[in-house]
């Protein structure tokens, strides 16, 4: 399908600069633009590509001021990054979904699969499990006994949902994601470690997306909870009995230890580690590789470093850190001078 600049601008509430009849039928990065493609410019770092791009249309922010002549058609919007996301979502929604149960799938007689859903080859839906309407369950997915999955979910190949876990509506789980594996619970004994049974579940609320090879462990008792709108990147670990607040996001390799409670709208950079039993308030922003050793109850802070401290303080400390060897030499020299003065 082709769309004109005028149609796109009307959909996004933007304004056209250039040929309003310019049409596009695909997407491209601005530096790889081709005729018939739409691109976007949100980061000023890429602005120099705008003047040579071959894309027919480029989305830009309303306040963008070009430094040179622009040959392509521009659509000015409030937020170019958000606008391209809306267009990509619209494009994806037009793609035809599969329906039906593949002959090589295994669906238990007591399981329920909703209208318009698809279950791919070698997928398994266990006894008394429930899959809602309009779901896409791809090849090799395992949904174990008594697990429930809401409507319009998308599970990519080889996702595992353990028994009794609860998945909300419009949840996306990427390949290798594991929901409901046992929490890491072992009690030291005289001749080793005794496993503590993990008899709880995992609850994933609506509009959550979880990346490839990410694990959310089941609770010892009760439920590990991932609240509405949470986005977890690839290779994230959420341990047993944790709660991740609504609309919180975590980049790759974040690790959350057991029984930690995280507030709403938090953001964690790559490889952040959070100690167990911590309480993190709302809107905590945490830089990559930070180590959170305890609770940050008040929230609304930006932290960095290990152990994590106020981000501005960390930046100031980082400047000093690289000069510590020289500073030590200077201190040692001053000590010798002081001792020499005292001797006199």
N, C-alpha and C positions, 0 to 999 in steps of 0.2 A: 504494500500500500504506500502511496505517495501523499505527502502533506505539504501544503504551501506555507511560506513564512507567515502569511496573514492568518491562516488557520491555527498555526502553532502559537502565534502571539495572542490570539483571542483565547485559546485554551489556558495559556499561562498568565494572562492579564498583563502582557508586555506590549512594547511598541517596536515597530519595524523601522530600521534605517537601511535603505537600499531597496532592492527589488522585492516587493511583497508577494510576487508570483513565483519567486524562487522555490523550487520543490526539492524535497529530500525523501529518501526511502531507507536510509541506514544511518548508523552512528559511527563516529570515528574520533580518536584522540586528535586534538588540534594540530599536533606535530605530524600526524599521519593522515591528514585530511584528504579526501578525494571528492570529486564532483558527485553531487547527489547525497552527500553525507551532512549530518548536523554535528557540530562540536560545541564545546563550552569552554569559557575562560573564567575561572574563579580565582586562581592563584596568580598574582602579578609576576611571579617567577617565569611563567610561560607566556607572558604578553608578547614577547618578540616573535613567537610563532604566528601570531594573528596576521601579520602583514604579508606572509608568504603562503598561508594555508590554502589548500585547494578545496576545502569544505565549502559547500554552497551557503550554509547558514551557521553562524556562531552565536551562542547565547553569552551575553555579558551582563555584568551588574549595571544598574542604572547610572551609577556615579563613575563608571569607567570612562577615562579620557584618553583616546588614542594619541600616540606621539607622531604617527605617520599616517599616510593615506591608507584606508582600508578598502580592499577590492571585493570582499565578500559581503553578504547581507548580514546585518547584525539584528538581533532581537534583544532589547534591553528589558531586564526583569529585576525584581527586588533582590533575588539571590540565585545566581546562575547555577550553583552546585545543587541547590534544592530543586531548581527547575528541571535540570537534566535528570534528576532522580525521578521526578514525576513523569517525565516522558518515557524513561526506561520502564517504569512500572506499568504505564499504559501500554507500551509495546509488548511487554511480557504477558499482559492480560489478554491480548488478542491471539496469542499462540494457542493452538488447539490442544486441549488436554486429552490424555488417554482415559478410557473408561473400561470397566470390566475386570474380570479376574483371569489372569493368564493360566493356561492349562497346566503349566509347571509350578504354579503357586500352590501352597498348602494352607487352606483355610479350614479351621476346625468346624465341625458341625454346629457347635454351640456358639461360635463367634458370630458377630454381626458386622457387616460391611455396608455402609450407607450408600444411598443412591448417588450415581455419578462418580463413584470412587474407582480407582485403579489399583490393582495389586499385581505387581510384576512377577516375572519368573523367579522361582526359588525363594520367594518371600514366604514368611510363615506368620500366620495370625492364630494365636493359641486359643485354648478352650475359654469360653466366656469373655474373650476380649471384644472390645467394641471399637470400630473405626467409623468415624462420622461421614457426613456427606462431602462429596467433591474433593476427597483426598487423593494424593498421588503417592503411592507406596511403591518405590522402585525395587529393582532386583536385589535379592539377598537380604532384605530388611527382616528383622525378627521382632515381632510384637508378642510378648509372652502372655501367659495366662492372666486373665482378669485385668489386664491393662486397658485403659480407655484413651481414645484419641478423638479430639473434637473435629469440627468441620474445617474443610479447606486447608488441611495440613499438607506439607510437602516433605517427604522423607527420602533422601537420596540413598544410593546403594549402600548396603551393609551397615545401616543404622541398627542399633540394638536397644529395645525398650524392654526392661525387665518386668517381671510379674507385678501386678497391682499398681503400677505407676499411672499417674494421671496427666494427660497432655491436653491443653486447651485448644482453642480455635486459632487457625491461621499461624500455626507453628511450623517453622522450617528447621529441619535437622539435617546437617550435611554428613557426607560419607564418613563412616567410622565413629560417629558420635555414639556414646554409650550413656543411656539414662537408667540409673537404678542399680549399678554395680554395688557390691558391698562397700560400706565405709571401712576405713582402715582402723579397725578396732581390735586390739590384742592386749591381753592382761599378762604381765610377767608371771611365770610359774617356776617351780623348782627346776624343771628340766626343759624349759623353753618358754614359749608364749602360747597362751590359751586364747583361741579365737572367741570374740564376743559376738554372738549372733546379731545380725543387722535385720531386724524384723519390720522396720519402717518402710516408707516409700519415698518417691520423688513426685512433687507436684510442679508442673510447668504451666503457667497461666497463659493467657491469650497473647498473640502478636510477638512471640519470642522467636529469635533466630540464634541457633547454636552451631558453631563452626565444626569443621572436620576434626576428628580425633579428640574432641573435647569430652570430658567425663563429668557427670553430675552424680555423685554417690547417694545411695539411699541412706536414710537415717537409721540410727540404732533403734529408736522408737519415734513415733510421730512421723514427720515429713520434712525432708529437705525441700525448700521452696524457692522457685525462681519466678519472681513476680512479673506482671504484665509489661510488655514492651522491652524487656531486657535483651541485649545483644552481646553474645559471647563469641569471641574470635576462635580460630583454630588452636588446639593444644592448650586449652584452659582446663584447670582442675578445680572443681567446687566440691569440697569434702562433705562428709555426713553432717546432718543437722544444721547446715548453713541456711541462711535466708538472704537472697539477693533482691534488693528493693527495686521498685518499678523504674523502668527506663534507664537503668544503670548499664554501662558498656565496659567491656574488658577486652584489651588487646591480647595478642598471642602470648602464651606461656605464663599468664597470670595464675598464681596458685593461692587458693583460699583454704586455710586449715579449718578443722572441724568446729562446729558450733559458733561460727562467726555470723554476726548480723550486720548487713550492709544496707544503708539507707537508699533513698531514691535519687535518681539523676547523678549518680557518681560516675567518674571516669577514671579508669586505671590503664596506664601505659603498659607496654610489653614487659614481661618478666617481673611484675610487681608481686611481692610475697606478703601475705597477711597471716599473722600468727593466729592460733586458735583462740576461741572464746572472746575475740575482740568485738567491740560495738563501734561501727562506723556510721557517723551521722549522714544527713542528706548533703548532696552536692559537694562531696569531697573529690578534688581533682588531684590525681597522684601521678607524678612523672615516672618514666620507664625505670625499671630495676630498683625501685624504692622498696625498702623493707619496713613494713608496718608492724611494730613489735607489740603494740597495745591499742587500746581504744581511742577513738577520736570522736567523742560523743557529740560535740557541739556542731560539727559539720561546717559547710560553707568555707572551707579552707583549701589552699593549694599547697601540696607537700612534695618533697623530693628527698632522695638520699637514703642511706641505710646506716643506722636507723633513721626513719623518715622525720624530717623537720620542715619548718616553714620554707617554701621554695625560694623566697628572696634571701633568707638567711643561708640556705644551702649554696646559692650562687655566690654570695659573698665569701663563704667559707671555702668554696672551691678555688677561688682566686688565690686565697692564702695557702691552700694545701700544696700547690705545686712549688711554692717557695720555701717549704719547711726545711729541706736539707740545708739551704743557704742560711736560713734563719737560725738553725741549730748551730752552724759553724760560727755565726756572729755572736750568739749567746755564749758559746764556749770561750771565744776570744775575749768577750767582755768580762766573763768570770775570772779569767787569768789576769786581766788588767786590774780588776778590783782586788784580787788577792795580792798582786804586786804592790798596789798602793797601800793596802793594809800593812804589809810587811815593812814598808818604809816608815 
